[in-house]
Amino acid sequence: EVFKNSVEKFRTIIETAKDGVVIIQNGICKYANKAIENILCFSPDELVGTSIFELLPQKERDLVEKRYNMRLAGKEVPSVYELNLVCKDKKTKKVEISASVIQNEGRPADIGFIRDLSDRQHISNKMDEMNRQIERFAQITAALVLVEDAGDFLKFVTQAVADISDFNRVLISYFI
């Protein structure tokens, strides 16, 4: 009864997790939770029975397969790393993998937790853009002090707004 309760708790945790969870044995996906579909657009049923290495871009396949085999052999390899996976629509998606060895049906297997990094990448890109805009704003503010003529001042400010923002320069020019 205690074992049955433990299995049920484990199943509930894995099936409600936001991260994708896969069990890989002999390179073949033996299990995938429901969250994998939100990440890669493959249903769990579509992944089970397929080679997980087929989801990797060719340039990453050899390294991941080498790490997988070394991990199963008990050798020291990174357990958490980022890589790209190929989604059902053939686009690649940046993910974080956290992997470790477990026993599955009496044989070693790899359990992998797959975290979608798309949102993190999007936020990072937005922050980079904001930092570029802040830097440009600081440059413009410093240069603004040097503008003496009122007409030049308006042109300078208008150009600065166009440089910093996504406003269409044609509209800005129209208002000048």
N, C-alpha and C positions, 0 to 999 in steps of 0.2 A: 504493500500500500504506500509506504514512504517513497519507494522508487518510482511508482506510478505517478505520485504527486510531483516529484522532482522533474520527471519527464514532461508532465503537463505544464509546469511553470516555465521550463526551458522553451517549450514549443510556443507558449503564449508570448514570451519575451521576444523571441526571434521573429515570430509572425507579425508582431506589432511594431517592430523596430523601423525607424526611418531609413537606416542604412541597409543596403543590400547585403545579404548573407548567402554565401555559397560554400558547398563542400565539394572539394575536388579530389578525386582519387584516380590515379593513373592518368592524370591529365584530363579526365572526363568529369563534367559537372554531374554530381550525384544528387544534389539538392540545391534549390534556390528559393529564397523567401519571396513574398509578394512585393516587397519594396524594390526588388531588382527591376521590375517592370517600369516603375517611375523613373529609374535612372537610365536604363538602356533600351526601354521600349520592347524588350523581349519578355514574354510571359515566363513564369517559372517552368511550365511544361515545355516551352520552346528551347530552354537552355539545358534542361536535364537530358543527359545522353550525348551532349555535344562536347567537343574539345574546347576548353576555356581559352586555349591559346589562339583560336581562330578569332577571338574578340580583340586581339592585340594588333596594332599596326605592325607591319613587318620589322621596322627598325627597333621595336621594343620586345619583340617576341623572344629572341634568343636569350636576352638578359633575364626576363621573367621566368622562362622555362628553366634556365640554369639555377636561379634562386629557388624555384619550386623544388627541383631535384635535390639541391643541397640541403634545404630545410628538412625534407623527408629523410635524408640520410643522417640527420642529426648535426649537421654542420652549422656554424654561426653565419647567419645572413641577416640583413635588415628585415625587421618584421613589419615596419611601417614605411611606406614610400608612395610617391605620386607617380602616376602614369596615365596614358591615354587609353581608352577603350573604344572600340567601334560599336556604335549603336545600331539598332535595326535599320535605321534610315541611312546607314553607311557614313554618318558624320561621326567625328571623334569627340569624346567628352573627357575632360580632365577629372580624374578621381584620385582619392587616397585609398590605398589598400593597407589593411592591417591583417596579417596572416600568421597562423600558428598551426602546429601539428596536433591532430586529435586522432583517436581510434574510431574507425567507422567499420562496422561489421567485422571486427577483429583484425583489421589491417590499418596501417597508417594512412591518413588523409590530411589534406590541407583545408582548414576553415579560413575563409576570407571574408572580411567585413569591408564593404565597398561604400565609400562616402563620396557623394557627388560634390565636386568643387566648383560647379558652374556659377552659383551665386557668389561664392567667395571671389572668383575671378572677375565677375561683373563689378562687384563692389571695389575691388582693387583697381580696375580700369577707371572707374568713376573717380576714385580718390586721386589717381595720377592726373586725370584731366583737371580736377579742382586745384591741385597743387600747381599745375602749369598756369592756370588762370590767375591764381593768387600771386605767383611770381611775376607774371606779366602786369598785373595790376600794380604791384609794388614798383616795377620799372616805370610804368606810366605816371604814377604819382610823383616819383622823383623827377621825371622829366617835365612834368606839368609846371613846376616852379619856374622853369626857365622860359616859358611862353609869355611874351609881353603884349602882343597885339590881341584884341578881343576877337577878331575874325579868325586869326590863327588858333586862338584858344578853342573856339567852337569846332573848327576842323580837327584839331588835335583830339578833343574829347570824343567827337563822333567817330574818328578812326580808332580810338582806343576801345570804344564800345564794340565796334565791328570786330576788332582783333580778339577781344576777350569772349564775346558771346557768339551764338549761332545765328545772329540776325543776318538777314540777307543784305549784303553790301549795297545792292541796287536801291533798296528801300531807304537805307541810311543816306545815300547820295542824293536821293530825291528830296529829303528833308533839309539838306544843306542848301 
